[in-house]
Amino acid sequence: MVGILTYCEGHVELAAHLTRQFSLPGNTPTTAVACRDKHLTRTLLAAAGVPSARSYLVRNADTAVEYSVLLDGPVVLKPRSLAGSAGVHRADTPQQVRNAFAAARNAALLGLEKSAAPGVLIEEYLDGPEISVECVVLGDATVHIAAITRKVLGDEPGFQEVGHLVDATDPLLADPQIHDVALTALNAIGATTGVMHVEMRLTRRGPRIIEINARLGGDLIPHLVHLATGLNLPQIAADLAVGTDPELTPTRSQSAAIRFLYPAVTGRVTTMYAGLSASWLDTFEWTAEPGDHVNAPPHATLLDRLALAVVTGADPDTCHRRLQLTDERCGIHIQPDIVTTACVV
């Protein structure tokens, strides 16, 4: 059996072209482009009547300020084609809009900006909890929701993802609105097969699409799904890529969560320590080391993360307590950057 798939954001278009060239199962290049290009995503969703955010492509800061008035409220500015919340900021005032536009225009992450469609989006701010829906697309009108991921975000104006939680018995799994929005959104961008990572905000008006990704979710979300439900999303994606039926029956029923430690100050890492060992601590890993320079939010990216911890538990509350205990048992020291000021007489 032969198949082609990728979990890398920067390779989804290439993978789609290769599956088409060799007549293998997979989404079309058009669908891959629609997922990478957030402006195209919004355009297709709007045309299909899928609940989303009002969004405009802006070429300069002055135009962004004009559209912020039109949107009449808090706005979000983001790069047209990046990932990992890089360059995404909320803005409430004209000056904040200008600053956020500059941050979005200049954002870079893992080289993705080299193949990204140029431009900045300004969108209405969607209030409410953020989730991702881990979808298995089995056909044009068949979508199986494998899991719901509850996201923990850092303080605004940034939208750094500082943690995720998957619960096998999450009541949102049975929410018909979430299923309908995911299905209509995936149909709108032409998705036909594969594991898709669909991000939403649960607003007072109902679920609204944030973005659609033609790949597995990042941040070890597939690992959380496996720990919580037994479902193996990478294996499911591989099965679909070679044209075989995947196993979609859960074999576990618990919760799993991950938390990322971000620096409290910008500076250079000097020392770190961890002092916890437990059967429920699936993973603890330092992602920084002494000598590394790290940026504190709101200027941090996922490359500034210091550590990650993955825990399991019978329910979400247990996972939250265990993550808190893990935080308390580890520590890191950062030598802050020296800020100098000059007095001109």
C-alpha positions as CSV (number, residue, x, y, z in Angstrom):
1,M,0.0,0.0,0.0
2,V,1.2,3.5,-0.9
3,G,0.1,6.8,0.5
4,I,1.3,10.4,1.0
5,L,0.5,12.6,4.0
6,T,2.2,15.3,6.1
7,Y,1.8,16.8,9.5
8,C,3.8,19.9,8.6
9,E,1.9,23.1,7.8
10,G,4.4,24.1,5.2
11,H,4.1,20.9,3.3
12,V,0.3,20.4,3.0
13,E,0.2,21.9,-0.5
14,L,3.1,19.8,-1.7
15,A,1.5,16.7,-0.3
16,A,-1.8,17.5,-2.1
17,H,0.0,18.0,-5.4
18,L,1.8,14.7,-5.0
19,T,-1.4,12.8,-4.2
20,R,-3.1,14.3,-7.2
21,Q,-0.1,13.5,-9.4
22,F,0.0,9.8,-8.4
23,S,-3.8,9.4,-8.1
24,L,-3.6,8.6,-4.4
25,P,-6.2,9.4,-1.7
26,G,-6.0,12.9,-0.4
27,N,-7.4,16.4,-0.5
28,T,-7.0,18.5,-3.7
29,P,-4.3,21.2,-4.0
30,T,-7.2,23.7,-4.1
31,T,-8.3,22.5,-0.6
32,A,-4.8,22.7,0.7
33,V,-4.4,26.3,-0.5
34,A,-7.8,27.2,1.0
35,C,-6.5,26.0,4.4
36,R,-3.2,27.8,4.3
37,D,-4.6,31.1,2.9
38,K,-6.8,32.4,5.7
39,H,-8.2,35.1,3.4
40,L,-9.4,32.4,1.0
41,T,-10.7,30.4,3.9
42,R,-12.9,33.3,5.0
43,T,-14.0,34.0,1.5
44,L,-15.2,30.4,0.9
45,L,-16.9,30.2,4.3
46,A,-18.7,33.5,3.7
47,A,-19.9,32.3,0.3
48,A,-21.2,29.1,1.9
49,G,-22.9,30.8,4.8
50,V,-20.7,29.1,7.4
51,P,-20.5,31.0,10.7
52,S,-17.2,32.7,10.8
53,A,-15.7,36.1,11.6
54,R,-16.1,39.2,9.4
55,S,-12.7,39.6,7.8
56,Y,-10.9,41.9,5.4
57,L,-7.5,41.8,3.7
58,V,-5.6,45.0,4.3
59,R,-2.4,46.3,2.6
60,N,-1.4,49.0,5.1
61,A,-2.0,50.4,8.5
62,D,-4.2,53.2,7.4
63,T,-6.6,50.8,5.7
64,A,-6.6,48.6,8.8
65,V,-7.7,51.6,11.0
66,E,-10.5,52.3,8.5
67,Y,-11.8,48.7,8.7
68,S,-11.5,48.7,12.5
69,V,-14.0,51.5,12.5
70,L,-16.3,49.5,10.2
71,L,-16.0,46.4,12.4
72,D,-17.0,48.6,15.4
73,G,-15.4,47.0,18.3
74,P,-12.3,45.0,19.3
75,V,-10.5,43.5,16.2
76,V,-7.9,40.9,15.6
77,L,-5.0,41.3,13.2
78,K,-3.2,38.3,11.9
79,P,-0.8,37.2,9.1
80,R,-2.6,35.8,6.0
81,S,-0.7,32.5,6.1
82,L,1.1,31.5,9.2
83,A,0.5,29.2,12.2
84,G,1.0,28.8,15.9
85,S,-0.7,32.2,16.7
86,A,2.4,34.0,15.3
87,G,1.7,37.6,14.8
88,V,-1.9,37.4,16.0
89,H,-3.0,40.3,18.2
90,R,-6.1,42.0,19.5
91,A,-6.5,45.7,19.1
92,D,-8.9,48.2,20.6
93,T,-7.6,51.6,19.6
94,P,-6.3,53.0,16.3
95,Q,-2.7,53.0,17.6
96,Q,-3.1,49.4,18.7
97,V,-4.4,48.6,15.3
98,R,-1.3,50.1,13.7
99,N,1.0,48.3,16.1
100,A,-0.8,45.0,15.5
101,F,-0.7,45.5,11.7
102,A,3.1,45.9,11.9
103,A,3.5,42.8,14.1
104,A,1.3,40.7,11.7
105,R,3.1,42.0,8.6
106,N,6.6,41.2,10.1
107,A,5.7,37.9,11.8
108,A,7.9,34.9,11.1
109,L,7.7,31.3,12.3
110,L,9.9,28.3,11.3
111,G,10.3,29.6,7.8
112,L,6.6,29.4,7.0
113,E,6.6,33.0,6.0
114,K,8.8,32.2,3.0
115,S,6.0,30.3,1.3
116,A,3.1,32.3,2.8
117,A,0.6,34.4,0.8
118,P,1.5,38.0,1.6
119,G,-0.9,40.3,3.5
120,V,-2.6,41.0,6.8
121,L,-6.2,40.2,7.8
122,I,-8.3,42.4,10.2
123,E,-11.2,40.5,11.7
124,E,-14.0,41.0,14.2
125,Y,-13.0,39.8,17.6
126,L,-14.9,36.6,18.6
127,D,-15.5,36.3,22.4
128,G,-15.8,33.0,24.1
129,P,-13.9,29.8,24.8
130,E,-11.7,28.4,22.0
131,I,-11.7,24.7,21.0
132,S,-10.4,22.6,18.2
133,V,-12.4,19.9,16.6
134,E,-10.3,16.9,15.5
135,C,-12.2,15.7,12.4
136,V,-11.9,12.6,10.4
137,V,-13.2,13.3,6.9
138,L,-14.5,10.2,5.3
139,G,-16.2,11.8,2.3
140,D,-17.8,14.9,1.0
141,A,-20.7,14.7,3.5
142,T,-19.2,12.4,6.1
143,V,-17.3,13.8,9.1
144,H,-16.5,11.9,12.2
145,I,-15.5,14.0,15.3
146,A,-12.7,12.0,17.0
147,A,-12.2,14.5,19.8
148,I,-12.8,18.0,21.1
149,T,-9.7,19.9,22.4
150,R,-10.3,22.6,24.9
151,K,-7.7,25.3,24.5
152,V,-6.1,27.5,27.3
153,L,-4.9,30.8,25.9
154,G,-2.5,33.3,27.4
155,D,-3.4,36.9,28.2
156,E,-4.5,39.1,25.4
157,P,-3.6,41.0,23.3
158,G,-1.7,37.9,22.1
159,F,-3.3,34.5,21.6
160,Q,-0.6,32.2,22.7
161,E,-1.8,28.7,23.3
162,V,-0.5,27.7,26.8
163,G,-2.3,24.4,27.1
164,H,-4.9,21.9,25.8
165,L,-7.2,19.4,27.3
166,V,-9.0,16.4,25.8
167,D,-11.8,14.6,27.6
168,A,-13.2,11.4,26.2
169,T,-16.7,12.3,27.6
170,D,-16.7,16.0,26.6
171,P,-20.3,17.0,26.2
172,L,-19.4,19.0,23.2
173,L,-18.8,15.8,21.3
174,A,-22.6,15.5,21.1
175,D,-23.3,19.1,20.2
176,P,-25.1,19.2,16.9
177,Q,-24.1,22.8,16.2
178,I,-20.4,22.0,16.5
179,H,-20.8,19.0,14.1
180,D,-22.9,21.0,11.6
181,V,-20.4,24.0,11.6
182,A,-17.4,21.6,11.2
183,L,-19.2,19.7,8.4
184,T,-20.3,22.8,6.4
185,A,-16.9,24.4,6.8
186,L,-15.0,21.4,5.6
187,N,-17.4,21.0,2.6
188,A,-17.0,24.7,1.9
189,I,-13.2,24.3,1.4
190,G,-13.6,21.1,-0.5
191,A,-12.2,18.6,2.0
192,T,-12.8,15.0,1.0
193,T,-10.4,12.8,3.1
194,G,-8.0,13.0,6.0
195,V,-7.7,14.1,9.6
196,M,-8.4,17.9,9.8
197,H,-7.8,20.3,12.7
198,V,-10.7,22.8,12.8
199,E,-10.5,25.7,15.3
200,M,-13.6,27.4,16.7
201,R,-14.7,30.0,19.2
202,L,-17.9,29.2,21.2
203,T,-19.6,32.6,21.1
204,R,-23.0,33.6,22.4
205,R,-24.2,33.4,18.8
206,G,-23.0,29.9,18.5
207,P,-19.8,28.2,17.2
208,R,-17.7,30.3,14.8
209,I,-14.8,29.1,12.7
210,I,-11.3,30.5,13.6
211,E,-9.4,28.5,11.0
212,I,-9.1,25.1,9.3
213,N,-6.0,23.1,9.0
214,A,-5.5,20.3,6.5
215,R,-3.3,18.3,8.8
216,L,-3.1,16.8,12.3
217,G,-3.2,19.3,15.2
218,G,0.1,20.4,16.6
219,D,1.2,20.8,20.3
220,L,0.9,17.0,20.9
221,I,-2.9,17.1,20.5
222,P,-2.9,13.7,18.7
223,H,-1.0,12.3,21.7
224,L,-3.6,13.8,24.1
225,V,-6.4,12.2,22.0
226,H,-4.7,8.8,22.2
227,L,-4.2,9.0,25.9
228,A,-7.8,10.1,26.5
229,T,-9.7,7.9,24.0
230,G,-7.3,5.3,22.6
231,L,-7.8,6.7,19.1
232,N,-4.6,7.0,17.1
233,L,-5.0,10.0,14.8
234,P,-1.7,9.5,13.0
235,Q,-2.6,5.9,12.3
236,I,-6.1,7.0,11.1
237,A,-4.5,9.6,8.8
238,A,-2.2,6.9,7.4
239,D,-5.0,4.5,6.8
240,L,-7.0,7.2,4.9
241,A,-3.9,8.0,2.9
242,V,-3.6,4.5,1.6
243,G,-7.3,4.0,1.1
244,T,-8.2,1.7,4.0
245,D,-10.9,2.0,6.6
246,P,-9.6,3.5,9.9
247,E,-10.4,2.3,13.4
248,L,-12.7,4.9,14.9
249,T,-13.9,3.1,18.1
250,P,-12.5,4.6,21.3
251,T,-10.8,2.1,23.7
252,R,-10.2,4.4,26.6
253,S,-12.3,6.9,28.6
254,Q,-10.3,9.5,30.6
255,S,-8.8,13.0,30.3
256,A,-5.4,14.2,29.2
257,A,-3.9,17.6,29.2
258,I,-0.7,19.5,28.3
259,R,0.7,22.8,29.6
260,F,3.4,24.9,28.2
261,L,5.6,27.0,30.5
262,Y,6.3,30.5,29.1
263,P,8.9,32.9,30.6
264,A,7.6,35.6,33.0
265,V,10.4,38.0,31.8
266,T,12.5,38.4,28.7
267,G,16.1,37.4,29.3
268,R,18.5,34.5,29.3
269,V,17.9,31.2,31.0
270,T,20.4,30.4,33.7
271,T,19.1,27.4,35.7
272,M,16.2,25.0,35.8
273,Y,15.0,22.2,38.0
274,A,12.2,19.6,38.1
275,G,11.3,17.4,41.0
276,L,8.2,15.3,40.3
277,S,7.7,11.7,39.3
278,A,4.2,10.2,39.1
279,S,2.4,7.5,37.1
280,W,0.0,10.2,35.8
281,L,2.8,12.4,34.5
282,D,3.1,11.1,31.0
283,T,5.7,13.6,29.8
284,F,7.8,16.4,31.2
285,E,10.3,17.9,28.9
286,W,12.4,21.1,29.0
287,T,12.3,22.8,25.6
288,A,14.8,25.5,26.6
289,E,18.3,25.1,28.1
290,P,20.7,27.3,30.0
291,G,22.1,30.0,27.8
292,D,18.9,30.4,25.7
293,H,17.4,33.8,25.2
294,V,13.6,33.8,25.6
295,N,10.9,36.4,25.1
296,A,8.1,36.9,27.5
297,P,4.5,37.4,26.3
298,P,3.2,39.4,24.5
299,H,6.3,39.1,22.3
300,A,6.7,35.4,22.8
301,T,6.2,32.7,20.1
302,L,6.0,29.0,20.6
303,L,9.8,29.0,20.2
304,D,10.0,30.8,23.5
305,R,8.4,28.0,25.5
306,L,10.5,26.7,28.4
307,A,8.9,23.3,29.1
308,L,5.9,21.1,28.5
309,A,4.0,18.7,30.8
310,V,1.5,16.1,29.8
311,V,-0.7,14.5,32.5
312,T,-3.7,12.1,32.6
313,G,-6.6,11.8,34.9
314,A,-10.1,10.5,35.3
315,D,-11.6,13.9,34.5
316,P,-10.6,17.5,33.5
317,D,-10.5,18.7,37.1
318,T,-8.0,16.0,38.1
319,C,-5.8,17.0,35.1
320,H,-5.9,20.6,36.1
321,R,-4.8,19.8,39.7
322,R,-2.0,17.6,38.5
323,L,-0.7,20.3,36.1
324,Q,-0.7,22.8,38.9
325,L,1.3,20.4,41.1
326,T,3.7,19.9,38.2
327,D,4.1,23.7,38.0
328,E,4.8,23.9,41.7
329,R,7.5,21.2,41.6
330,C,9.6,22.7,38.8
331,G,11.3,26.0,38.4
332,I,13.5,28.1,36.1
333,H,15.6,31.2,36.6
334,I,15.9,33.8,33.9
335,Q,18.4,36.7,34.0
336,P,16.3,39.6,32.7
337,D,17.7,41.8,29.9
338,I,19.2,45.0,31.1
339,V,17.2,47.9,30.0
340,T,19.2,51.1,29.7
341,T,17.8,54.6,29.5
342,A,19.5,57.8,28.5
343,C,18.8,61.2,30.0
344,V,19.3,64.0,27.5
345,V,19.7,67.5,28.9
